[in-house]
Amino acid sequence: MKLAKEKTRSLGFGVIAGLVGAALSGIFAISGATSPGATIPVFIGLAIVVGTAHYWKTLHIQAMRDEFNQVKNRLSLLGNSIAETQGLVQLSGLNQPYPMPFGGNWALTPDAAVILAREIAIRRPNTIVELGSGVSTVMVGRLLQQMKCGHLISLDHDPDWAKETRRHILANGLQDYVEVLDAPLTRQQFDGKNFDWYQVPEQLRHIEQIDMLTVDGPPQTTDATALARYPALPAFADQLSEHAVIYIDDAKRDTEKEMVKKWLQQYPGWKSRMIDTIPGTCFLEK
Ligand SMILES: C[S@@+](CC[C@H](N)C(=O)[O-])C[C@H]1O[C@@H](n2cnc3c(N)ncnc32)[C@H](O)[C@@H]1O
């Protein structure tokens, strides 16, 4: 709230109330009901009382709004914590040999990871391509290992991070199910626009039937409005199998909403399905 503006408004209301009071007092004085000397005290009194009351009411309402917003934010955080805890409990069935840091600013949140795991368990995709490696790579690898089917190829633009993910793949004994490939970001054109996007490794270019594409990279650039992940569908459209599904993380962000909108316009035949997870999860399928 702009306090100076509210003070001026309250002063204005006070002066108006004072003037109305003074005018009424003047009329009563002419009719002989009150003394003419009452006009100025009535003006001052009403101006002070009404101005102060208006200012107090404004401050009080603002304080109530602030408290309401604080409670709303706390409830939202509590809701997220419950969703994360429920997710972690459900993921415990994967029996990972050591805890993985789900959530935070980078990794899939546990509730979104559960949705991904469930979709993979139901669909049993043969080939999964992941854009953006990390905790999700290990989780999916572990699930494929338990199901004894499928293969995950994960791309990462950051060689150090790719190395770190590979270290976890080895530590979990998932190397038969997961490959993490380096894919530096290079300037490329998709649907007539320039993007800094993954240089798709040669071995991935030859795969004809991708059954699942998970879109969780590259990270949003310094330009918060750029559709950094838009190229995912144009780049792989011709390699996706007939019943392929695209999993999109961070689907509540404006950039991802815009990306999905543009995909649906540009690639007719795809349908989107939104799931209410902490970051927002969206599936696209035909
Ligand atoms: C949104 S993250 C991908 C997260 C991944 N799918 C997961 O669930 O862990 C996108 C990119 O950010 C980078 N990244 C991931 N975790 C990171 C971390 N903890 N610190 C710095 N960079 C990270 C990696 O290069 C990754 O490809």
PDBQT file of the ligand as one rigid body, heavy atoms in Angstrom, charges set to zero:
ROOT
HETATM    1  C1  LIG A 301      16.020 -29.211 -14.638  1.00  0.00    +0.000 C 
HETATM    2  S1  LIG A 301      17.588 -29.892 -14.669  1.00  0.00    +0.000 S 
HETATM    3  C2  LIG A 301      17.296 -31.569 -15.013  1.00  0.00    +0.000 C 
HETATM    4  C3  LIG A 301      16.976 -32.290 -13.777  1.00  0.00    +0.000 C 
HETATM    5  C4  LIG A 301      16.800 -33.775 -13.894  1.00  0.00    +0.000 C 
HETATM    6  N1  LIG A 301      15.820 -34.176 -14.862  1.00  0.00    +0.000 N 
HETATM    7  C5  LIG A 301      16.439 -34.316 -12.518  1.00  0.00    +0.000 C 
HETATM    8  O1  LIG A 301      15.291 -34.670 -12.268  1.00  0.00    +0.000 OA
HETATM    9  O2  LIG A 301      17.338 -34.303 -11.677  1.00  0.00    +0.000 OA
HETATM   10  C6  LIG A 301      18.251 -29.307 -16.181  1.00  0.00    +0.000 C 
HETATM   11  C7  LIG A 301      19.766 -29.238 -16.207  1.00  0.00    +0.000 C 
HETATM   12  O3  LIG A 301      20.241 -28.540 -15.109  1.00  0.00    +0.000 OA
HETATM   13  C8  LIG A 301      21.519 -29.011 -14.749  1.00  0.00    +0.000 C 
HETATM   14  N2  LIG A 301      21.469 -29.423 -13.336  1.00  0.00    +0.000 N 
HETATM   15  C9  LIG A 301      20.702 -30.367 -12.798  1.00  0.00    +0.000 A 
HETATM   16  N3  LIG A 301      20.879 -30.437 -11.471  1.00  0.00    +0.000 NA
HETATM   17  C10 LIG A 301      21.769 -29.498 -11.172  1.00  0.00    +0.000 A 
HETATM   18  C11 LIG A 301      22.349 -29.087  -9.946  1.00  0.00    +0.000 A 
HETATM   19  N4  LIG A 301      22.021 -29.656  -8.777  1.00  0.00    +0.000 N 
HETATM   20  N5  LIG A 301      23.212 -28.076 -10.001  1.00  0.00    +0.000 NA
HETATM   21  C12 LIG A 301      23.535 -27.493 -11.154  1.00  0.00    +0.000 A 
HETATM   22  N6  LIG A 301      23.020 -27.860 -12.368  1.00  0.00    +0.000 NA
HETATM   23  C13 LIG A 301      22.140 -28.853 -12.366  1.00  0.00    +0.000 A 
HETATM   24  C14 LIG A 301      21.846 -30.191 -15.637  1.00  0.00    +0.000 C 
HETATM   25  O4  LIG A 301      22.719 -29.769 -16.677  1.00  0.00    +0.000 OA
HETATM   26  C15 LIG A 301      20.482 -30.564 -16.162  1.00  0.00    +0.000 C 
HETATM   27  O5  LIG A 301      20.546 -31.129 -17.431  1.00  0.00    +0.000 OA
ENDROOT
TORSDOF 0
